[in-house]
Amino acid sequence: MPTVTIDKQRLFKALEKDYTTEEFNELCFRFGIELEEDTSERDANDENGVPERPQLKIDIPANRYDLLCEEGLSRALRVFVGKIEAPQYRLVKPAKGKLEQIIVKPETAQIRPYIVGAILRNVTFTQERYESFIDLQDKLHNNICRKRTLASMGTHDLDTIKGPFTYEALPHKDIKFVPLNQTKEVDGDQLMELYTNDKHLGKFLHIIRDSPVYPVVYDANRVVCSLPPIINSEHSKIKLSTKNVFIEITSTDEHKSNIVLNILVAMFSEYCAEPFTVEPVEIVYPDGTVKQTPKIEPWRATAKVDYVNSCTALNLEGDEICKLLKKMTLNASVNPSDKNEILVDVPPTRWDIMHACDIMEDVAISYGYDNLPRKMPGVNTVGTAFAINKMADHARRELAMAGFTEVAPLILCSHDENFKFLNRKDDNTTAIKLANPKTAEYQVVRTSLLPGVLKTLNSNKKLPLPLKVFEVSDVGLKDESRERRARNERHVCAAYMSKTSGFEVIHGLLNRLMEIFSTSMITKNDKNALGYWIQESENPTYFPGRSADIHLRWLDEKSGERRYEVIGSFGVLHPTVLGNFELTHPTTALEFNLEPFV
């Protein structure tokens, strides 16, 4: 959950009440947010030893983008406690009549194909408002914009640039400008060098670094406004004296850019000479399509009265529900042709309202969760474990009774640990890979339990031999036939490390597990029998001649058909595998898929 820091005195002044910490904590709870800290309860001084103004640190739900700044949170709470009504946002054309334009060039389709824009006229900034403006952009970048990969914002002093604007994608060397807070002009390549070690901007360079072209926004005089998603130009820098703000948002997801633009203009249009007014901008695409942004007209959502009452155990009339929704900044009315239906006009700030259940939730929050009637559910249900979980528990119990210790490594591992360290090759169709891994240790979702088990052995090499460990858990695999194009698979893995290989220990453990699973050992040539058999194999993970595959023939209960599959393998680990995981003693490992036994 994002955390918003708000000046305590300014917020309480807006709410027209000096709350105690307990009272404000209760208000936050009723509204669906959480007070994390009130700094007035501790002595807080700045770097010069001067006492700091009391701050409130508040946790905000991740889908409430409208509460990520002081303006939005203050406004929402004032509506909730009945001090003001929800504002009505309006689009206002410029005095000259013609809208500013952003002309999109075809080359942008290679990198960030979408752009939206808006203008705030006659804005009055103070130091606090300016800092809140910048802070909201940072929070949106880290939240809905997914660290600028989906969308990024550029804000400019409109009086320093001139439209119409063009959004282009050019070779690195062709883009030259002075970056924000710099004095020297650089091209695209020099920009990358300049910010490679920058703590704030360096983490965004990878988004476009390898592209043959970089996106860039120019004004009518070919002055660079910004190089998204990295940095704006010093030329159009916003200052406290700025009166007219030009906002452009480039993205790979047009829907996300519209959400971000709406939130940004809705929050800070409050400071325009004519509050809550926004000047739209025309976006002209290469195919001739012309779009006008932002789209701040309310959209219509509906919910049934009986649905709201059934979920909340209340007996509210339609008009009562409308009054409750009004406290949540949602204007609602009863459908004249259907008294059982509520018509809700969703403002441009409430992108979290998607379905009738979201409307019902806001009714419950407005009514007060503590005020909802308590009663026993009208339906009795009996919970039970999934079959695969029951089977996994049987396996864990038997492995533990055999003297093995359960371990629980992380499900993410490095690419090398999952493939190279096990002498396996990546076929690019199996492993689920992270797009932007935080570290080299967490690059893929494991396709085998073996790397985690061997890393655990490495971390416990000082313990007395033999070391016997196991894990029963899921691996992740790509699966294009699934809706999410991936699936989990429950595996069993065990390893034995000692002065001798212990091959016979692992072989005996496999036989015992199969006995517990009521699976008989059969011969390969017995086509009519159901059960398992082992067969020597050449697996590069194991020492040559000291490994075997586990074959299983079983009856599929769903289809009623016989099925056959190689479910796993076991053997003495290859010396190079031991070396890769820095293991100094012979080790034998076993791993197989548990799901066919369910």
Disulfide bonds with the S-S distance in Angstrom:
none
